[in-house]
Amino acid sequence: MDAPIVMAGNHHHLIDIAPDTSMGGAVPDGGGGNEKKWLRKLTSATVNTAVLRDLISRTPMLWYLGERPGTIFRPRARREPVAALHAVRAVAIGPFRRGDRGLPFPDDAKLPFMRYLQDQCGLDVDGYVAALSLERGRLRDEFAAGGDGDGGDTGAALLDDEDRFLEMLLLDSCFLLVVSMMLSKAGTGGDADSVARAASINRDYFILHMAVAQHADDIKLDMLVLENQVPFAAVKLLAASCPGLRLRHSVEELVLGCFDDICPKRARRDGDPAVAAGAEFFHHVLHLFHWSRVPKDKYCVLSTTRKLLKIKKESERLFPCAMELRRSAVWFRQAAPSPSSGELDMRFWRHTASPVAVMSVPCLHVHEYTAAVLHNLVAFEKHFYWAHGACVTVHVARMEGLVRCPQDAAMLRRRGVLASTRRTDGELVALFRELGEETVGARLPDEYGEMLEAVARHRGRRVSCWCGGFVLHFFPSPWVAVSLAAAAALIFVPSMLQTVYTMLGYFKSTS
């Protein structure tokens, strides 16, 4: 007689399992000595949930289910130049940088910021900590559990200790909120203005303000390091726990006001309808900064892409350099950043009947901090391109292709596409080459492939190559054209004047 079939449930599916006849037809009912351990494991709901969670964590397109890993990462072992771009300068925020020594703002230096909120804004510390405790699980999930690096052991111990975890959120959130109030151009309004005026003569507030002012630039950059973050929900919860705090705008706008002097400039503001409707949820300050700098509804990668780039060789990944494009009659034009596109949107177009194409690029101002900011934005997109697009990655990849030699950098400077007072042309080439290494293997959106194809089609036109070569050969610089125009004027204008005078004299003599 055939052995009976047992139906084992795992909450969602029924699994057909035929028992082994050598085991006496034992049914896995939880009490038999002949029950197989592997069978109990297969039918365990706990194991099934763990496997699904692990599968989702390794499948970025499924992270929208809410089972995503953390958004704040541990410091990874990186090559030396890249590690310097992730180093903190003034303050450790979150659990993964607590071991850094010699910072101007250690943990005990954050206590006066909490005291300031208590005295001036009515912060209820006990109530805020109780609210944090209720949200501890959700806030804890924002931190990545795995990884290696110098902050691994310290960060893991802090995340597992509830008291230390809540203390970290309390101190770091107070620091971020007070620093934003001091540095932001958005400012506060209402009663908070009188509070600020009263506090300005307070000795403790004066000390805090001067300490923050001395390290303001370093603090702003530390707030944009991917591993140096705390959940933004904790900062918003803190602002809601301060009844004496009256903001002119939202907490997001207050924090964004700290970075108004940081390039690239803003493309979107807090008044965006998506934010006003509550549709945007920001994981941390870097996420908010990224959102404010990228164009809306562009450079996004959907879960099912319309078209994947078919790039066989690494050399095909790069844009043609600026000089090569110039030889193909591509004129570079500096584009004024618009409120909807910002400084990270590049355009390319041409008319069918014209041999000339135009590449419109907003001016990229390269400062000492530019490499660190762009690198952390690229690192953020590398982990969350599926949800937040790859605008910065695309812009870095394009600039890496355009600037491949000092002549490229010099030409783009003249066109107003690049601006840097502290870096030479060779240093700009090295900068974009180093940043471009982080984009290798990244998944890029359709806009990148479409522009790459449009440029390739334009360069394939013989008339464009002939026109570009003619201009480069006979008009290598604008001064050549000016000189030719001046020479033509010196030759033809006197001849024309002489002709006119001769004709006038003839008419006078005949009349």
Buried (B, 14 or more C-beta within 10 A) or exposed (E): EEEEEBEBEBEEEEEEBEBEEEEEEBBBEEEEEEBBEEBEEBBEEEEBEEEBBEEBBEEBEBBEEEBBBBBBBBBBEEEEEBBEBBBBBBBBBBBBBBBBEEBBBEBEBBEBBBBBBBBBBEBBBEEBBEBBBEBBEEBBBBBBEEBEBBBBEBBBEBBEEEEBBBBBBBBBBBBBBBBBBBBBEBBBEEEBEEBBEEBEEBEEBEEBBEBBEEBBBBBBBBBBBBBBBBBBBBBBBBBEBBEBBBBBBBBBBBBBBBBEEBBBBBBBEBEBEEBEEEEBEBBBBBBBBBBBBBBBEBBBBEEEEEEEBEEEEEEEBBBBBBBBBBBBBBBBEBBEBEEEBBBBBBBBEBEEEEBBBBBBBBBBBBBEBBBBBBBBBBBBBBBBBBBBBBBBBBBBBBBBBBBBBBBBBBBBBEBBBBBBEEBEBEEBBBBBEBBBEBBEEBBBBBBBBEBBEBBEEBBEBEEBBEBBBEBBEEBEEEEEEEEEEEEEEEEEEEEEEEEEEEEEEEEEEEE
